[in-house]
Every structure is written in C-alpha cells, then in structure tokens.
C-alpha cells in the first residue's frame, strides 16, 4: 500500500537516503527542509520550506492522512564540557528536541487520521553510552528518547507508533569533519567491534522497515545501529 510520509530534514544524509528508498517503494513522500535540493528535484519529491528553529512553525501543506513521519535534523557539536556555553546546549536542544516537539504537535491530527501511523526519530549511541566531548548532544538526544517513550505510551491508543534509531558515527555531511581523511575513517571503523562505521543507506533501510506494516508490533523502542559499540567489546 502506498503511504503518505513526511520527511523533515530530507535533503542530505540519512534523511535523503530515506526519501530515496521510500520513493523507490512507491510511497508518496513530502520533504520539509530549510532549503531545496537538486536530488529532491530529480526524484520528483515535493518540498516545503521549514526551519525548525523558528519559534512557530506551520505544516499546512501535508495530506490529511499522514502514515509516516521521519524527523531527521540533527547536530554534532563535540568539545570538552568546560568549553560549551549555555547557548551551545540550548541550540542542540532546540534542533533535536523542541524542533521534533513542534513538528509532532503540528501533525498529530494527520497521524491520528491514518489509523496506523509510524514516527521515526534519530538519537545517538552517545545518549546511553558515555563518550567524551558529547555532553551537549548526549543531553539533547537523551531528552528526545524520553519524549519518544512517553509519546509511544500516550499515542498507542491512536495507533501511532514512535521509535528511535540511535546510530554511531555515520558517513553523512553532518559527520564530514570526523571522516575527512582515510586515517580518520580507519580510526572510526576500528573503534567499533564490527570494524566499520555507519552507512546512511543502511540506516535508511532500518527507518523504512520501521515505517512499514511489518513493524506494526514495534513501538517505544530505541534501536542501536552502532556496530556493537554500546553493547560489546572486542578483545
């Protein structure tokens, strides 16, 4: 069955890969983003302008029945704790948590009308695994995970599922500085028991699965797609 799916932050990285896979599966995808992207134009995907940092947002151009929502905006702001300002913490929280809150409140009626909708949010492995220099983003993403679990309970009666994907470092524009050389790529891969870093297309495949009817019994979960770094240790 073709579904109406909104992808917020779908012009690059995991968001764009998710759009490509959903379009390939025959779904009707709408992207909300700060700026248009030639890839979206080539895919024939409609686009509406949205900046989640604005105080008030409106999503009036989405279908009355929304079967899926992917919230993909994020940030990677890494440095020692004593060098973070309160503004750094606030901006990470605005992008990752309050942006999601604004979108979810805007589309709640549309999700409810679908009578079987799925919401995908993105966290980070650092939210539940202590990692140096991650204090700001880990704080924000931990809040996002708490939001997801709460809404999964509250919205279950409306047949709206909420799940979170928590990747480790993934080869996206957001992580470009961390994977900018072959040496950095090798070091990042070595940190993971599976000896690799994340592939945005594989993350998108997980999102597409969670949006599908095959995942209709899954809600309130944080799925750690992190190469084993949070749960295992290599010898």
Biotite code that builds the C-alpha atoms (Angstrom):
import biotite.structure as struc

atoms = struc.array([
    struc.Atom([0.000, 0.000, 0.000], chain_id="A", res_id=1, res_name="UNK", atom_name="CA", element="C"),
    struc.Atom([1.295, 3.448, -0.916], chain_id="A", res_id=2, res_name="UNK", atom_name="CA", element="C"),
    struc.Atom([1.662, 5.675, 2.142], chain_id="A", res_id=3, res_name="UNK", atom_name="CA", element="C"),
    struc.Atom([1.873, 9.416, 2.722], chain_id="A", res_id=4, res_name="UNK", atom_name="CA", element="C"),
    struc.Atom([5.168, 10.071, 4.506], chain_id="A", res_id=5, res_name="UNK", atom_name="CA", element="C"),
    struc.Atom([6.696, 13.358, 5.635], chain_id="A", res_id=6, res_name="UNK", atom_name="CA", element="C"),
    struc.Atom([10.478, 13.522, 5.983], chain_id="A", res_id=7, res_name="UNK", atom_name="CA", element="C"),
    struc.Atom([11.736, 16.547, 7.897], chain_id="A", res_id=8, res_name="UNK", atom_name="CA", element="C"),
    struc.Atom([15.380, 17.186, 7.079], chain_id="A", res_id=9, res_name="UNK", atom_name="CA", element="C"),
    struc.Atom([15.316, 15.058, 3.946], chain_id="A", res_id=10, res_name="UNK", atom_name="CA", element="C"),
    struc.Atom([17.807, 16.896, 1.748], chain_id="A", res_id=11, res_name="UNK", atom_name="CA", element="C"),
    struc.Atom([21.018, 15.155, 2.862], chain_id="A", res_id=12, res_name="UNK", atom_name="CA", element="C"),
    struc.Atom([22.481, 12.270, 4.829], chain_id="A", res_id=13, res_name="UNK", atom_name="CA", element="C"),
    struc.Atom([20.194, 9.654, 6.324], chain_id="A", res_id=14, res_name="UNK", atom_name="CA", element="C"),
    struc.Atom([17.135, 11.785, 5.610], chain_id="A", res_id=15, res_name="UNK", atom_name="CA", element="C"),
    struc.Atom([17.846, 11.915, 1.882], chain_id="A", res_id=16, res_name="UNK", atom_name="CA", element="C"),
    struc.Atom([18.644, 8.191, 1.736], chain_id="A", res_id=17, res_name="UNK", atom_name="CA", element="C"),
    struc.Atom([15.327, 7.501, 3.464], chain_id="A", res_id=18, res_name="UNK", atom_name="CA", element="C"),
    struc.Atom([13.500, 9.626, 0.896], chain_id="A", res_id=19, res_name="UNK", atom_name="CA", element="C"),
    struc.Atom([15.144, 7.717, -1.965], chain_id="A", res_id=20, res_name="UNK", atom_name="CA", element="C"),
    struc.Atom([14.185, 4.332, -0.533], chain_id="A", res_id=21, res_name="UNK", atom_name="CA", element="C"),
    struc.Atom([10.609, 5.347, 0.248], chain_id="A", res_id=22, res_name="UNK", atom_name="CA", element="C"),
    struc.Atom([10.128, 6.750, -3.254], chain_id="A", res_id=23, res_name="UNK", atom_name="CA", element="C"),
    struc.Atom([11.562, 3.514, -4.652], chain_id="A", res_id=24, res_name="UNK", atom_name="CA", element="C"),
    struc.Atom([8.945, 1.599, -2.669], chain_id="A", res_id=25, res_name="UNK", atom_name="CA", element="C"),
    struc.Atom([6.162, 3.624, -4.258], chain_id="A", res_id=26, res_name="UNK", atom_name="CA", element="C"),
    struc.Atom([5.254, 5.851, -1.323], chain_id="A", res_id=27, res_name="UNK", atom_name="CA", element="C"),
    struc.Atom([4.127, 9.483, -1.627], chain_id="A", res_id=28, res_name="UNK", atom_name="CA", element="C"),
    struc.Atom([6.896, 11.414, 0.080], chain_id="A", res_id=29, res_name="UNK", atom_name="CA", element="C"),
    struc.Atom([6.899, 15.061, 1.080], chain_id="A", res_id=30, res_name="UNK", atom_name="CA", element="C"),
    struc.Atom([10.068, 16.754, 2.356], chain_id="A", res_id=31, res_name="UNK", atom_name="CA", element="C"),
    struc.Atom([10.165, 19.695, 4.758], chain_id="A", res_id=32, res_name="UNK", atom_name="CA", element="C"),
    struc.Atom([13.537, 21.373, 4.871], chain_id="A", res_id=33, res_name="UNK", atom_name="CA", element="C"),
    struc.Atom([15.282, 24.734, 5.157], chain_id="A", res_id=34, res_name="UNK", atom_name="CA", element="C"),
    struc.Atom([16.298, 24.716, 1.500], chain_id="A", res_id=35, res_name="UNK", atom_name="CA", element="C"),
    struc.Atom([15.531, 22.766, -1.655], chain_id="A", res_id=36, res_name="UNK", atom_name="CA", element="C"),
    struc.Atom([17.963, 20.220, -3.023], chain_id="A", res_id=37, res_name="UNK", atom_name="CA", element="C"),
    struc.Atom([18.646, 19.123, -6.595], chain_id="A", res_id=38, res_name="UNK", atom_name="CA", element="C"),
    struc.Atom([18.395, 15.475, -5.528], chain_id="A", res_id=39, res_name="UNK", atom_name="CA", element="C"),
    struc.Atom([14.811, 16.080, -4.402], chain_id="A", res_id=40, res_name="UNK", atom_name="CA", element="C"),
    struc.Atom([14.023, 17.774, -7.702], chain_id="A", res_id=41, res_name="UNK", atom_name="CA", element="C"),
    struc.Atom([15.437, 14.802, -9.634], chain_id="A", res_id=42, res_name="UNK", atom_name="CA", element="C"),
    struc.Atom([13.338, 12.434, -7.535], chain_id="A", res_id=43, res_name="UNK", atom_name="CA", element="C"),
    struc.Atom([10.222, 14.463, -8.217], chain_id="A", res_id=44, res_name="UNK", atom_name="CA", element="C"),
    struc.Atom([9.598, 14.865, -4.494], chain_id="A", res_id=45, res_name="UNK", atom_name="CA", element="C"),
    struc.Atom([7.577, 17.916, -3.408], chain_id="A", res_id=46, res_name="UNK", atom_name="CA", element="C"),
    struc.Atom([9.293, 20.198, -0.934], chain_id="A", res_id=47, res_name="UNK", atom_name="CA", element="C"),
    struc.Atom([8.091, 22.759, 1.582], chain_id="A", res_id=48, res_name="UNK", atom_name="CA", element="C"),
    struc.Atom([10.304, 25.218, 3.392], chain_id="A", res_id=49, res_name="UNK", atom_name="CA", element="C"),
    struc.Atom([10.654, 24.666, 7.123], chain_id="A", res_id=50, res_name="UNK", atom_name="CA", element="C"),
    struc.Atom([13.138, 25.896, 9.704], chain_id="A", res_id=51, res_name="UNK", atom_name="CA", element="C"),
    struc.Atom([12.589, 24.025, 12.970], chain_id="A", res_id=52, res_name="UNK", atom_name="CA", element="C"),
    struc.Atom([14.459, 26.755, 14.883], chain_id="A", res_id=53, res_name="UNK", atom_name="CA", element="C"),
    struc.Atom([11.655, 29.239, 14.219], chain_id="A", res_id=54, res_name="UNK", atom_name="CA", element="C"),
    struc.Atom([9.519, 29.945, 17.246], chain_id="A", res_id=55, res_name="UNK", atom_name="CA", element="C"),
    struc.Atom([6.323, 28.987, 15.433], chain_id="A", res_id=56, res_name="UNK", atom_name="CA", element="C"),
    struc.Atom([6.031, 26.569, 12.540], chain_id="A", res_id=57, res_name="UNK", atom_name="CA", element="C"),
    struc.Atom([3.085, 25.577, 10.372], chain_id="A", res_id=58, res_name="UNK", atom_name="CA", element="C"),
    struc.Atom([2.729, 22.494, 8.222], chain_id="A", res_id=59, res_name="UNK", atom_name="CA", element="C"),
    struc.Atom([-0.465, 23.178, 6.314], chain_id="A", res_id=60, res_name="UNK", atom_name="CA", element="C"),
    struc.Atom([0.520, 21.516, 3.047], chain_id="A", res_id=61, res_name="UNK", atom_name="CA", element="C"),
    struc.Atom([0.641, 17.924, 4.243], chain_id="A", res_id=62, res_name="UNK", atom_name="CA", element="C"),
    struc.Atom([-2.007, 15.263, 3.495], chain_id="A", res_id=63, res_name="UNK", atom_name="CA", element="C"),
    struc.Atom([-4.939, 14.969, 5.896], chain_id="A", res_id=64, res_name="UNK", atom_name="CA", element="C"),
    struc.Atom([-3.866, 11.361, 6.494], chain_id="A", res_id=65, res_name="UNK", atom_name="CA", element="C"),
    struc.Atom([-0.172, 11.008, 7.302], chain_id="A", res_id=66, res_name="UNK", atom_name="CA", element="C"),
    struc.Atom([1.023, 7.416, 7.582], chain_id="A", res_id=67, res_name="UNK", atom_name="CA", element="C"),
    struc.Atom([4.620, 8.183, 8.459], chain_id="A", res_id=68, res_name="UNK", atom_name="CA", element="C"),
    struc.Atom([6.891, 10.895, 9.828], chain_id="A", res_id=69, res_name="UNK", atom_name="CA", element="C"),
    struc.Atom([10.681, 10.897, 9.853], chain_id="A", res_id=70, res_name="UNK", atom_name="CA", element="C"),
    struc.Atom([12.369, 13.648, 11.861], chain_id="A", res_id=71, res_name="UNK", atom_name="CA", element="C"),
    struc.Atom([15.993, 13.714, 10.697], chain_id="A", res_id=72, res_name="UNK", atom_name="CA", element="C"),
    struc.Atom([17.508, 17.116, 11.665], chain_id="A", res_id=73, res_name="UNK", atom_name="CA", element="C"),
    struc.Atom([20.463, 16.806, 13.996], chain_id="A", res_id=74, res_name="UNK", atom_name="CA", element="C"),
    struc.Atom([23.746, 18.274, 15.125], chain_id="A", res_id=75, res_name="UNK", atom_name="CA", element="C"),
    struc.Atom([27.249, 17.145, 16.051], chain_id="A", res_id=76, res_name="UNK", atom_name="CA", element="C"),
    struc.Atom([28.846, 19.617, 18.420], chain_id="A", res_id=77, res_name="UNK", atom_name="CA", element="C"),
    struc.Atom([31.816, 17.997, 20.137], chain_id="A", res_id=78, res_name="UNK", atom_name="CA", element="C"),
    struc.Atom([34.241, 19.623, 22.578], chain_id="A", res_id=79, res_name="UNK", atom_name="CA", element="C"),
    struc.Atom([35.246, 19.457, 26.248], chain_id="A", res_id=80, res_name="UNK", atom_name="CA", element="C"),
    struc.Atom([32.442, 20.261, 28.653], chain_id="A", res_id=81, res_name="UNK", atom_name="CA", element="C"),
    struc.Atom([34.126, 23.376, 30.045], chain_id="A", res_id=82, res_name="UNK", atom_name="CA", element="C"),
    struc.Atom([34.207, 24.897, 26.559], chain_id="A", res_id=83, res_name="UNK", atom_name="CA", element="C"),
    struc.Atom([30.470, 24.539, 25.958], chain_id="A", res_id=84, res_name="UNK", atom_name="CA", element="C"),
    struc.Atom([28.347, 27.628, 26.517], chain_id="A", res_id=85, res_name="UNK", atom_name="CA", element="C"),
    struc.Atom([24.761, 27.525, 27.695], chain_id="A", res_id=86, res_name="UNK", atom_name="CA", element="C"),
    struc.Atom([23.847, 28.678, 24.201], chain_id="A", res_id=87, res_name="UNK", atom_name="CA", element="C"),
    struc.Atom([25.522, 25.551, 22.749], chain_id="A", res_id=88, res_name="UNK", atom_name="CA", element="C"),
    struc.Atom([23.346, 23.336, 24.936], chain_id="A", res_id=89, res_name="UNK", atom_name="CA", element="C"),
    struc.Atom([20.257, 25.359, 24.105], chain_id="A", res_id=90, res_name="UNK", atom_name="CA", element="C"),
    struc.Atom([20.818, 25.212, 20.346], chain_id="A", res_id=91, res_name="UNK", atom_name="CA", element="C"),
    struc.Atom([21.347, 21.435, 20.377], chain_id="A", res_id=92, res_name="UNK", atom_name="CA", element="C"),
    struc.Atom([18.151, 21.078, 22.420], chain_id="A", res_id=93, res_name="UNK", atom_name="CA", element="C"),
    struc.Atom([16.235, 23.386, 20.067], chain_id="A", res_id=94, res_name="UNK", atom_name="CA", element="C"),
    struc.Atom([17.234, 21.421, 16.951], chain_id="A", res_id=95, res_name="UNK", atom_name="CA", element="C"),
    struc.Atom([16.953, 17.903, 18.294], chain_id="A", res_id=96, res_name="UNK", atom_name="CA", element="C"),
    struc.Atom([14.106, 18.054, 20.816], chain_id="A", res_id=97, res_name="UNK", atom_name="CA", element="C"),
    struc.Atom([11.993, 21.192, 20.532], chain_id="A", res_id=98, res_name="UNK", atom_name="CA", element="C"),
    struc.Atom([12.054, 21.003, 16.735], chain_id="A", res_id=99, res_name="UNK", atom_name="CA", element="C"),
    struc.Atom([10.637, 17.491, 16.961], chain_id="A", res_id=100, res_name="UNK", atom_name="CA", element="C"),
    struc.Atom([8.053, 18.655, 19.502], chain_id="A", res_id=101, res_name="UNK", atom_name="CA", element="C"),
    struc.Atom([6.869, 21.431, 17.175], chain_id="A", res_id=102, res_name="UNK", atom_name="CA", element="C"),
    struc.Atom([6.552, 19.088, 14.206], chain_id="A", res_id=103, res_name="UNK", atom_name="CA", element="C"),
    struc.Atom([4.797, 16.363, 16.183], chain_id="A", res_id=104, res_name="UNK", atom_name="CA", element="C"),
    struc.Atom([2.262, 18.798, 17.594], chain_id="A", res_id=105, res_name="UNK", atom_name="CA", element="C"),
    struc.Atom([1.589, 20.136, 14.086], chain_id="A", res_id=106, res_name="UNK", atom_name="CA", element="C"),
    struc.Atom([0.953, 16.738, 12.509], chain_id="A", res_id=107, res_name="UNK", atom_name="CA", element="C"),
    struc.Atom([-0.707, 14.848, 15.373], chain_id="A", res_id=108, res_name="UNK", atom_name="CA", element="C"),
    struc.Atom([-4.185, 15.049, 13.843], chain_id="A", res_id=109, res_name="UNK", atom_name="CA", element="C"),
    struc.Atom([-2.846, 13.874, 10.480], chain_id="A", res_id=110, res_name="UNK", atom_name="CA", element="C"),
    struc.Atom([-1.070, 10.908, 12.069], chain_id="A", res_id=111, res_name="UNK", atom_name="CA", element="C"),
    struc.Atom([-4.160, 10.021, 14.076], chain_id="A", res_id=112, res_name="UNK", atom_name="CA", element="C"),
    struc.Atom([-6.347, 10.136, 10.956], chain_id="A", res_id=113, res_name="UNK", atom_name="CA", element="C"),
    struc.Atom([-4.176, 7.490, 9.273], chain_id="A", res_id=114, res_name="UNK", atom_name="CA", element="C"),
    struc.Atom([-5.211, 4.899, 11.894], chain_id="A", res_id=115, res_name="UNK", atom_name="CA", element="C"),
    struc.Atom([-1.861, 3.165, 11.915], chain_id="A", res_id=116, res_name="UNK", atom_name="CA", element="C"),
    struc.Atom([0.962, 5.713, 11.608], chain_id="A", res_id=117, res_name="UNK", atom_name="CA", element="C"),
    struc.Atom([4.658, 5.398, 12.394], chain_id="A", res_id=118, res_name="UNK", atom_name="CA", element="C"),
    struc.Atom([7.090, 8.061, 13.622], chain_id="A", res_id=119, res_name="UNK", atom_name="CA", element="C"),
    struc.Atom([10.880, 7.720, 13.385], chain_id="A", res_id=120, res_name="UNK", atom_name="CA", element="C"),
    struc.Atom([13.229, 9.926, 15.408], chain_id="A", res_id=121, res_name="UNK", atom_name="CA", element="C"),
    struc.Atom([17.031, 9.857, 15.398], chain_id="A", res_id=122, res_name="UNK", atom_name="CA", element="C"),
    struc.Atom([19.187, 9.782, 18.515], chain_id="A", res_id=123, res_name="UNK", atom_name="CA", element="C"),
    struc.Atom([22.849, 8.835, 19.007], chain_id="A", res_id=124, res_name="UNK", atom_name="CA", element="C"),
    struc.Atom([24.709, 5.999, 20.664], chain_id="A", res_id=125, res_name="UNK", atom_name="CA", element="C"),
    struc.Atom([26.175, 8.657, 22.998], chain_id="A", res_id=126, res_name="UNK", atom_name="CA", element="C"),
    struc.Atom([22.785, 9.232, 24.663], chain_id="A", res_id=127, res_name="UNK", atom_name="CA", element="C"),
    struc.Atom([23.088, 5.954, 26.588], chain_id="A", res_id=128, res_name="UNK", atom_name="CA", element="C"),
    struc.Atom([26.824, 5.273, 26.330], chain_id="A", res_id=129, res_name="UNK", atom_name="CA", element="C"),
    struc.Atom([29.158, 7.771, 27.991], chain_id="A", res_id=130, res_name="UNK", atom_name="CA", element="C"),
    struc.Atom([31.528, 9.313, 25.431], chain_id="A", res_id=131, res_name="UNK", atom_name="CA", element="C"),
    struc.Atom([33.964, 12.145, 25.959], chain_id="A", res_id=132, res_name="UNK", atom_name="CA", element="C"),
    struc.Atom([33.130, 15.541, 24.399], chain_id="A", res_id=133, res_name="UNK", atom_name="CA", element="C"),
    struc.Atom([29.497, 14.530, 23.720], chain_id="A", res_id=134, res_name="UNK", atom_name="CA", element="C"),
    struc.Atom([27.861, 16.222, 26.740], chain_id="A", res_id=135, res_name="UNK", atom_name="CA", element="C"),
    struc.Atom([25.663, 18.649, 24.777], chain_id="A", res_id=136, res_name="UNK", atom_name="CA", element="C"),
    struc.Atom([24.381, 16.325, 22.061], chain_id="A", res_id=137, res_name="UNK", atom_name="CA", element="C"),
    struc.Atom([24.024, 13.426, 24.514], chain_id="A", res_id=138, res_name="UNK", atom_name="CA", element="C"),
    struc.Atom([21.875, 15.601, 26.772], chain_id="A", res_id=139, res_name="UNK", atom_name="CA", element="C"),
    struc.Atom([19.641, 16.638, 23.885], chain_id="A", res_id=140, res_name="UNK", atom_name="CA", element="C"),
    struc.Atom([19.266, 13.176, 22.388], chain_id="A", res_id=141, res_name="UNK", atom_name="CA", element="C"),
    struc.Atom([18.547, 11.615, 25.788], chain_id="A", res_id=142, res_name="UNK", atom_name="CA", element="C"),
    struc.Atom([15.683, 14.082, 26.042], chain_id="A", res_id=143, res_name="UNK", atom_name="CA", element="C"),
    struc.Atom([14.481, 13.025, 22.597], chain_id="A", res_id=144, res_name="UNK", atom_name="CA", element="C"),
    struc.Atom([14.491, 9.369, 23.648], chain_id="A", res_id=145, res_name="UNK", atom_name="CA", element="C"),
    struc.Atom([12.430, 10.246, 26.720], chain_id="A", res_id=146, res_name="UNK", atom_name="CA", element="C"),
    struc.Atom([9.955, 12.117, 24.529], chain_id="A", res_id=147, res_name="UNK", atom_name="CA", element="C"),
    struc.Atom([9.655, 9.113, 22.223], chain_id="A", res_id=148, res_name="UNK", atom_name="CA", element="C"),
    struc.Atom([8.928, 6.661, 25.019], chain_id="A", res_id=149, res_name="UNK", atom_name="CA", element="C"),
    struc.Atom([6.345, 8.955, 26.566], chain_id="A", res_id=150, res_name="UNK", atom_name="CA", element="C"),
    struc.Atom([4.543, 9.519, 23.267], chain_id="A", res_id=151, res_name="UNK", atom_name="CA", element="C"),
    struc.Atom([4.702, 5.826, 22.401], chain_id="A", res_id=152, res_name="UNK", atom_name="CA", element="C"),
    struc.Atom([2.642, 5.176, 25.527], chain_id="A", res_id=153, res_name="UNK", atom_name="CA", element="C"),
    struc.Atom([0.323, 8.161, 25.096], chain_id="A", res_id=154, res_name="UNK", atom_name="CA", element="C"),
    struc.Atom([-0.360, 7.712, 21.390], chain_id="A", res_id=155, res_name="UNK", atom_name="CA", element="C"),
    struc.Atom([-0.672, 3.922, 21.306], chain_id="A", res_id=156, res_name="UNK", atom_name="CA", element="C"),
    struc.Atom([-4.449, 4.235, 21.692], chain_id="A", res_id=157, res_name="UNK", atom_name="CA", element="C"),
    struc.Atom([-4.447, 6.299, 18.490], chain_id="A", res_id=158, res_name="UNK", atom_name="CA", element="C"),
    struc.Atom([-2.433, 3.558, 16.724], chain_id="A", res_id=159, res_name="UNK", atom_name="CA", element="C"),
    struc.Atom([0.584, 5.826, 16.324], chain_id="A", res_id=160, res_name="UNK", atom_name="CA", element="C"),
    struc.Atom([3.926, 4.085, 16.801], chain_id="A", res_id=161, res_name="UNK", atom_name="CA", element="C"),
    struc.Atom([7.039, 6.002, 17.886], chain_id="A", res_id=162, res_name="UNK", atom_name="CA", element="C"),
    struc.Atom([10.517, 4.516, 17.541], chain_id="A", res_id=163, res_name="UNK", atom_name="CA", element="C"),
    struc.Atom([14.052, 5.870, 17.682], chain_id="A", res_id=164, res_name="UNK", atom_name="CA", element="C"),
    struc.Atom([17.160, 4.906, 15.741], chain_id="A", res_id=165, res_name="UNK", atom_name="CA", element="C"),
    struc.Atom([20.395, 5.570, 17.631], chain_id="A", res_id=166, res_name="UNK", atom_name="CA", element="C"),
    struc.Atom([23.379, 5.322, 15.264], chain_id="A", res_id=167, res_name="UNK", atom_name="CA", element="C"),
    struc.Atom([27.060, 5.569, 15.948], chain_id="A", res_id=168, res_name="UNK", atom_name="CA", element="C"),
    struc.Atom([29.103, 7.773, 13.617], chain_id="A", res_id=169, res_name="UNK", atom_name="CA", element="C"),
    struc.Atom([27.704, 7.558, 10.094], chain_id="A", res_id=170, res_name="UNK", atom_name="CA", element="C"),
    struc.Atom([29.155, 8.771, 6.806], chain_id="A", res_id=171, res_name="UNK", atom_name="CA", element="C"),
    struc.Atom([26.958, 11.834, 6.290], chain_id="A", res_id=172, res_name="UNK", atom_name="CA", element="C"),
    struc.Atom([27.663, 15.540, 5.677], chain_id="A", res_id=173, res_name="UNK", atom_name="CA", element="C"),
    struc.Atom([26.997, 16.114, 9.387], chain_id="A", res_id=174, res_name="UNK", atom_name="CA", element="C"),
    struc.Atom([29.984, 13.911, 10.268], chain_id="A", res_id=175, res_name="UNK", atom_name="CA", element="C"),
    struc.Atom([32.180, 15.150, 7.427], chain_id="A", res_id=176, res_name="UNK", atom_name="CA", element="C"),
    struc.Atom([34.893, 16.602, 9.686], chain_id="A", res_id=177, res_name="UNK", atom_name="CA", element="C"),
    struc.Atom([35.126, 13.359, 11.647], chain_id="A", res_id=178, res_name="UNK", atom_name="CA", element="C"),
    struc.Atom([35.601, 11.260, 8.498], chain_id="A", res_id=179, res_name="UNK", atom_name="CA", element="C"),
    struc.Atom([37.519, 13.741, 6.347], chain_id="A", res_id=180, res_name="UNK", atom_name="CA", element="C"),
    struc.Atom([40.624, 11.589, 5.754], chain_id="A", res_id=181, res_name="UNK", atom_name="CA", element="C"),
    struc.Atom([41.351, 7.913, 5.222], chain_id="A", res_id=182, res_name="UNK", atom_name="CA", element="C"),
    struc.Atom([43.177, 7.891, 8.557], chain_id="A", res_id=183, res_name="UNK", atom_name="CA", element="C"),
    struc.Atom([40.116, 9.232, 10.382], chain_id="A", res_id=184, res_name="UNK", atom_name="CA", element="C"),
    struc.Atom([37.870, 6.733, 8.611], chain_id="A", res_id=185, res_name="UNK", atom_name="CA", element="C"),
    struc.Atom([40.153, 3.865, 9.617], chain_id="A", res_id=186, res_name="UNK", atom_name="CA", element="C"),
    struc.Atom([40.272, 5.062, 13.219], chain_id="A", res_id=187, res_name="UNK", atom_name="CA", element="C"),
    struc.Atom([36.478, 5.386, 13.381], chain_id="A", res_id=188, res_name="UNK", atom_name="CA", element="C"),
    struc.Atom([35.998, 1.908, 11.966], chain_id="A", res_id=189, res_name="UNK", atom_name="CA", element="C"),
    struc.Atom([38.494, 0.443, 14.442], chain_id="A", res_id=190, res_name="UNK", atom_name="CA", element="C"),
    struc.Atom([36.555, 1.816, 17.412], chain_id="A", res_id=191, res_name="UNK", atom_name="CA", element="C"),
    struc.Atom([33.614, -0.454, 16.578], chain_id="A", res_id=192, res_name="UNK", atom_name="CA", element="C"),
    struc.Atom([33.570, -4.216, 17.218], chain_id="A", res_id=193, res_name="UNK", atom_name="CA", element="C"),
    struc.Atom([32.337, -4.757, 13.647], chain_id="A", res_id=194, res_name="UNK", atom_name="CA", element="C"),
    struc.Atom([35.281, -2.708, 12.347], chain_id="A", res_id=195, res_name="UNK", atom_name="CA", element="C"),
    struc.Atom([33.135, -0.304, 10.347], chain_id="A", res_id=196, res_name="UNK", atom_name="CA", element="C"),
    struc.Atom([31.309, 2.986, 10.692], chain_id="A", res_id=197, res_name="UNK", atom_name="CA", element="C"),
    struc.Atom([27.724, 3.676, 9.730], chain_id="A", res_id=198, res_name="UNK", atom_name="CA", element="C"),
    struc.Atom([26.337, 3.705, 6.193], chain_id="A", res_id=199, res_name="UNK", atom_name="CA", element="C"),
    struc.Atom([23.459, 6.193, 5.693], chain_id="A", res_id=200, res_name="UNK", atom_name="CA", element="C"),
    struc.Atom([21.697, 3.865, 3.249], chain_id="A", res_id=201, res_name="UNK", atom_name="CA", element="C"),
    struc.Atom([21.661, 1.077, 5.860], chain_id="A", res_id=202, res_name="UNK", atom_name="CA", element="C"),
    struc.Atom([20.260, 3.473, 8.476], chain_id="A", res_id=203, res_name="UNK", atom_name="CA", element="C"),
    struc.Atom([17.607, 4.498, 5.968], chain_id="A", res_id=204, res_name="UNK", atom_name="CA", element="C"),
    struc.Atom([16.704, 0.844, 5.395], chain_id="A", res_id=205, res_name="UNK", atom_name="CA", element="C"),
    struc.Atom([16.036, 0.485, 9.121], chain_id="A", res_id=206, res_name="UNK", atom_name="CA", element="C"),
    struc.Atom([13.848, 3.605, 9.066], chain_id="A", res_id=207, res_name="UNK", atom_name="CA", element="C"),
    struc.Atom([11.933, 2.282, 6.052], chain_id="A", res_id=208, res_name="UNK", atom_name="CA", element="C"),
    struc.Atom([11.339, -1.011, 7.863], chain_id="A", res_id=209, res_name="UNK", atom_name="CA", element="C"),
    struc.Atom([10.020, 0.726, 10.980], chain_id="A", res_id=210, res_name="UNK", atom_name="CA", element="C"),
    struc.Atom([7.640, 2.738, 8.797], chain_id="A", res_id=211, res_name="UNK", atom_name="CA", element="C"),
    struc.Atom([6.301, -0.422, 7.177], chain_id="A", res_id=212, res_name="UNK", atom_name="CA", element="C"),
    struc.Atom([3.435, -2.651, 8.261], chain_id="A", res_id=213, res_name="UNK", atom_name="CA", element="C"),
    struc.Atom([5.985, -5.370, 9.012], chain_id="A", res_id=214, res_name="UNK", atom_name="CA", element="C"),
    struc.Atom([6.944, -3.355, 12.103], chain_id="A", res_id=215, res_name="UNK", atom_name="CA", element="C"),
    struc.Atom([3.382, -2.774, 13.309], chain_id="A", res_id=216, res_name="UNK", atom_name="CA", element="C"),
    struc.Atom([4.108, -4.512, 16.670], chain_id="A", res_id=217, res_name="UNK", atom_name="CA", element="C"),
    struc.Atom([7.142, -2.322, 17.458], chain_id="A", res_id=218, res_name="UNK", atom_name="CA", element="C"),
    struc.Atom([6.825, 0.927, 19.405], chain_id="A", res_id=219, res_name="UNK", atom_name="CA", element="C"),
    struc.Atom([8.644, 2.784, 22.164], chain_id="A", res_id=220, res_name="UNK", atom_name="CA", element="C"),
    struc.Atom([11.990, 1.293, 21.160], chain_id="A", res_id=221, res_name="UNK", atom_name="CA", element="C"),
    struc.Atom([15.462, 2.779, 20.781], chain_id="A", res_id=222, res_name="UNK", atom_name="CA", element="C"),
    struc.Atom([17.239, 0.672, 18.165], chain_id="A", res_id=223, res_name="UNK", atom_name="CA", element="C"),
    struc.Atom([21.009, 0.949, 18.460], chain_id="A", res_id=224, res_name="UNK", atom_name="CA", element="C"),
    struc.Atom([22.519, 0.756, 14.977], chain_id="A", res_id=225, res_name="UNK", atom_name="CA", element="C"),
    struc.Atom([26.044, 1.287, 16.234], chain_id="A", res_id=226, res_name="UNK", atom_name="CA", element="C"),
    struc.Atom([28.328, -1.520, 15.098], chain_id="A", res_id=227, res_name="UNK", atom_name="CA", element="C"),
    struc.Atom([28.170, -3.083, 18.556], chain_id="A", res_id=228, res_name="UNK", atom_name="CA", element="C"),
    struc.Atom([29.984, -0.238, 20.312], chain_id="A", res_id=229, res_name="UNK", atom_name="CA", element="C"),
    struc.Atom([27.336, 0.193, 23.027], chain_id="A", res_id=230, res_name="UNK", atom_name="CA", element="C"),
    struc.Atom([26.914, -3.470, 23.920], chain_id="A", res_id=231, res_name="UNK", atom_name="CA", element="C"),
    struc.Atom([30.067, -5.424, 23.131], chain_id="A", res_id=232, res_name="UNK", atom_name="CA", element="C"),
    struc.Atom([33.807, -5.104, 23.396], chain_id="A", res_id=233, res_name="UNK", atom_name="CA", element="C"),
    struc.Atom([36.408, -6.536, 21.040], chain_id="A", res_id=234, res_name="UNK", atom_name="CA", element="C"),
    struc.Atom([39.391, -8.371, 22.507], chain_id="A", res_id=235, res_name="UNK", atom_name="CA", element="C"),
])
